[in-house]
């Protein structure tokens, strides 16, 4: 019975119609993770093609959209792994950027202290995300990619390490740098806008 | 006594893995006394929450609805699919 249903579902799949039905949704998803329109289009295209080639794997359980999203997620991780393969940890970041935030004794630089103390509570969600997005674009690619997989996709440390072929301590260093920069960028951009 | 630089590292790491008890204690002692690090921690937590929420909203298709594929990209995708289908 299940086989019959699956077969019927397979026949009902209309890959060309996917573009209008799910194209925008998958593109939005890819763009939010990759932050690059061309790259997002590319992975969506790859997703549709992979879907077309593997219609037999769509078991008919769950939604078509969910199935395609699953494929897209893997394509995004592949894309991220590929684009980070060429850069090493050190050269992209110009070494330890945290020197920019701390003095020689390891205290916050005096000019940053007031901004760090100021709470972000009055910053509305939409506004918050708009500024944070801009700040993500300003991060080195690898830092931003690790941040997105870990924070937006909520993948575990183990999963991100496996996907990107890095060690856990590399991941913690990248996350620390990313969070430092994002927090400082967020505070300073918000301050500029409210002054 | 931890320096602010070490604290910023521990604040970040505490979101990625469980810190040993002694590190947690040192971290909290510092945070209780240092308003700057406290502010940093709050910002990092907010970023953590917002990024997670935004990621989930996109997945559930309840955000950024205005972003769409360009018409010519859409057509190109259809043509590519067509050529692979036959």
Interface residues (C-beta under 8 A of the other chain):
Chain A: X15 X16 X18 X19 X20 X23 X24 X25 X27 X28 X29 X31 X32 X41 X44 X45 X48 X49 X52 X53 X69 X98 X101 X102 X105 X106 X107 X108 X112 X113 X116 X117 X118 X119 X120 X125 X128 X129 X132 X147 X148 X150 X151 X152 X153 X154 X157 X168 X171 X172 X175 X176 X179 X180 X182 X183 X186 X187
Chain B: X3 X4 X5 X6 X8 X9 X11 X12 X13 X15 X16 X17 X35 X36 X37 X38 X39 X40 X42 X43 X44 X46 X47 X48 X50 X51 X52 X53 X54 X55 X56 X58 X59 X61 X64 X65 X67 X68 X69 X73 X74 X76 X77 X78 X80 X81 X82 X84 X85
